[in-house]
Amino acid sequence: MDDSPPSMQSDPVIARGFPCATRSRRDAERVEQRSGRPALGRLLSVGRALWSLAVGVVAGTATALVGAPELTPLVIWTIAAGTVLVWVWRACWSASPQRTERLAEAEQHSRSTDSAILIASAISLAAVAEALVRASNRHDAVAVTLVILSVVAVVLAWALVNTVFAFKYARLYYRDDGGGIDFKREDPPAYADFAYIAFTVGMSYGPGENEPTSNHMRRIALGHALLSYAFGTGILAVAVNLVTNLGQS
């Protein structure tokens, strides 16, 4: 399992900006086809989560050192969440249906990571609430920055939640031999299709035209919709607070 940091060129997907990236991706896909296992390991792995957190801690420490310790918790979260989102989606966004199936099978053991990310996303809402309380007691540039970071933090948490559920839908779909969601087509779905479903639920609290066809998938979609509603409410609250603070500054 490859949990190297996103700056490593050995990751064929992350290394797209290098001349050998296309060839490396083809080589990785050939390795996957021969071994039946993804060359990148699990997408939402503990290693990737820890590397992303480390990047966030470095950014938060730098923020504290330049004299803005009030911003440190939100900086850590936004950088860590942004890093893991870019990392995993660059690794799978363009995956073919066949590669999606291999990656989804590797994700069968990522439930603990899923839970940890969902819990961290929920905790981030508490950090945002605390930041908004502090921002309401002051009317300076730091207060405005706190509110702006709060908006970014909630949006990234919302995106992380939808990402976790996109991978969960893919995992369950291919675990059940292509069942649980009606894609209304013959071609097997790729990660981009599961992202469409997850973010549709995240924005509209419903699956759209791709309906769940199993009780288990419906329960997952219901929980996803309820969680997304909570984050949507949080986004609205911090947006209103941002407008209020900008008006008072």
C-alpha positions in Angstrom: 0.0 0.0 0.0 1.4 3.3 -1.1 0.9 6.1 1.4 3.6 8.4 0.3 3.1 12.2 0.5 1.5 14.0 -2.4 4.8 15.6 -3.3 6.4 12.3 -4.2 6.9 11.8 -8.0 6.5 8.0 -7.5 2.7 8.4 -7.4 1.8 8.2 -11.1 -1.4 10.1 -10.7 0.0 12.9 -8.5 2.9 13.3 -10.9 0.9 14.4 -13.8 2.9 17.6 -14.1 6.1 15.6 -14.8 7.1 14.4 -18.3 7.0 10.7 -17.4 3.5 11.0 -15.8 1.5 9.5 -18.6 3.8 6.6 -19.1 3.9 6.0 -15.3 0.1 5.9 -15.2 0.0 3.3 -18.0 2.6 1.3 -16.2 0.6 1.5 -13.0 -2.6 0.3 -14.8 -0.7 -2.6 -16.3 0.6 -3.6 -12.9 -2.9 -3.4 -11.5 -4.3 -5.5 -14.3 -1.7 -8.2 -13.7 -1.9 -8.2 -9.9 -5.6 -7.4 -9.6 -4.8 -4.8 -6.9 -4.5 -1.0 -7.2 -1.0 0.3 -7.4 -1.9 3.3 -5.2 -3.4 1.2 -2.4 -6.5 2.5 -0.6 -7.6 6.0 -1.5 -8.8 7.0 2.0 -6.0 5.3 3.9 -4.6 6.2 7.3 -1.3 7.1 5.7 -2.9 9.7 3.4 -4.9 11.1 6.2 -1.9 11.5 8.4 0.2 13.1 5.7 -2.5 15.6 5.0 -2.8 16.3 8.7 0.9 16.9 8.9 0.7 19.4 6.1 -2.1 21.2 8.0 -0.1 21.2 11.2 2.9 22.8 9.4 0.7 25.5 8.0 -1.0 26.1 11.4 2.3 26.3 13.1 3.5 28.9 10.6 0.3 30.9 11.1 0.9 30.9 14.9 4.5 32.0 14.4 3.6 35.0 12.3 1.4 36.3 15.1 -2.1 34.9 14.4 -2.6 32.0 16.8 -6.4 32.6 16.7 -6.4 31.3 13.2 -4.4 28.1 13.9 -7.1 25.5 14.4 -9.0 26.6 11.3 -5.8 26.8 9.2 -4.9 23.3 10.2 -8.3 21.9 9.3 -8.7 23.8 6.0 -5.2 22.8 4.7 -5.5 19.2 5.9 -9.0 18.8 4.4 -8.0 20.5 1.2 -4.9 18.3 0.8 -6.7 15.0 1.3 -9.4 16.1 -1.1 -7.0 17.1 -3.9 -4.9 14.0 -3.3 -7.7 11.4 -3.5 -9.6 12.9 -6.3 -6.5 13.4 -8.5 -5.9 9.7 -7.9 -9.3 8.5 -9.0 -11.2 11.2 -10.9 -10.2 9.9 -14.4 -10.3 6.2 -13.5 -12.0 3.9 -15.9 -14.8 1.7 -14.7 -12.5 -1.3 -14.5 -10.0 0.6 -12.4 -12.8 2.1 -10.3 -13.8 -1.5 -9.5 -10.3 -2.4 -8.5 -9.9 0.7 -6.3 -13.4 0.1 -4.8 -12.5 -3.4 -3.8 -9.3 -2.1 -2.1 -11.6 0.3 -0.2 -13.5 -2.5 1.5 -11.3 -2.2 4.6 -11.5 1.6 4.9 -14.5 1.8 7.2 -12.5 3.0 10.2 -10.9 5.8 8.1 -14.3 6.7 6.8 -15.6 7.0 10.4 -12.6 9.1 11.5 -13.0 11.5 8.6 -16.7 11.9 9.3 -16.1 12.5 13.0 -13.4 15.0 12.2 -15.7 16.8 9.8 -18.4 17.0 12.5 -15.8 18.3 15.1 -14.8 21.0 12.6 -18.3 22.4 12.9 -17.7 22.9 16.7 -14.4 24.6 15.9 -16.2 26.9 13.4 -18.8 27.7 16.0 -16.1 28.6 18.5 -14.4 30.8 15.9 -17.6 32.6 15.1 -18.1 33.4 18.8 -14.7 34.9 19.0 -15.2 36.8 15.8 -18.4 38.3 17.1 -16.5 39.9 20.0 -14.1 41.9 17.8 -14.3 44.0 14.6 -10.9 43.9 13.0 -9.1 42.1 10.2 -8.6 39.0 12.3 -12.4 38.7 12.9 -13.1 38.9 9.1 -10.4 36.3 8.5 -11.9 34.0 11.1 -15.3 34.2 9.4 -13.8 33.6 5.9 -11.8 30.6 7.2 -15.0 29.4 8.9 -16.8 29.4 5.5 -14.0 27.6 3.8 -13.7 25.1 6.7 -17.4 24.2 6.5 -17.4 23.9 2.7 -14.3 21.6 2.9 -15.9 19.5 5.6 -19.1 19.2 3.4 -16.9 18.2 0.5 -15.1 15.6 2.6 -18.4 14.1 3.8 -19.6 13.8 0.2 -16.3 12.3 -0.9 -16.5 9.6 1.9 -20.0 8.7 0.7 -19.0 8.7 -3.0 -16.3 6.1 -2.2 -18.8 4.2 0.0 -21.4 4.1 -2.8 -18.7 2.7 -5.2 -17.5 0.2 -2.6 -21.1 -1.1 -1.9 -22.0 -1.1 -5.6 -19.0 -3.3 -6.7 -19.2 -5.4 -3.6 -22.7 -6.4 -4.6 -21.6 -7.2 -8.2 -23.0 -4.1 -9.7 -26.1 -3.5 -7.7 -27.8 -1.1 -5.4 -28.0 1.9 -7.7 -29.8 2.3 -11.0 -27.5 4.2 -13.4 -30.0 3.7 -16.3 -27.3 2.5 -18.6 -25.4 -0.6 -19.5 -21.9 0.7 -19.0 -20.4 0.2 -15.6 -19.9 3.4 -13.5 -16.6 5.1 -12.7 -15.7 7.2 -9.7 -16.9 10.4 -11.5 -20.4 8.8 -11.6 -20.3 8.0 -7.9 -19.1 11.6 -7.2 -22.1 12.9 -9.2 -24.5 10.9 -7.0 -22.8 11.8 -3.7 -22.6 15.6 -4.5 -26.2 15.5 -5.8 -27.4 14.1 -2.5 -25.1 16.6 -0.7 -26.7 19.6 -2.5 -30.3 18.5 -3.0 -30.7 15.8 -0.2 -31.9 13.4 -2.9 -30.2 11.0 -5.3 -31.6 12.6 -8.5 -32.2 10.3 -11.4 -29.9 7.6 -10.1 -32.1 5.9 -7.6 -31.0 3.4 -4.9 -32.5 0.0 -5.6 -31.6 -1.8 -2.4 -32.7 -1.2 1.2 -29.1 -1.0 2.4 -28.2 1.7 -0.2 -31.3 3.6 0.6 -30.3 3.7 4.3 -26.9 4.9 3.4 -28.4 7.6 1.1 -30.7 8.7 3.9 -27.9 9.1 6.4 -25.9 11.0 3.8 -28.8 13.4 3.1 -29.4 14.1 6.8 -25.7 14.7 7.4 -25.5 17.0 4.3 -28.5 18.9 5.6 -26.6 19.6 8.9 -23.6 20.9 7.0 -25.8 22.9 4.6 -27.3 24.6 7.6 -23.7 25.3 8.9 -22.7 26.8 5.6 -25.7 29.1 5.6 -25.0 30.2 9.2 -21.4 31.1 8.6 -22.3 32.9 5.3 -24.8 35.1 7.2 -22.2 35.7 9.9 -19.6 36.7 7.2 -22.0 39.3 5.7 -22.7 40.7 9.2 -19.0 41.0 10.1 -18.1 42.6 6.7 -20.9 45.1 7.3 -19.6 46.0 10.8 -15.9 46.2 9.8 
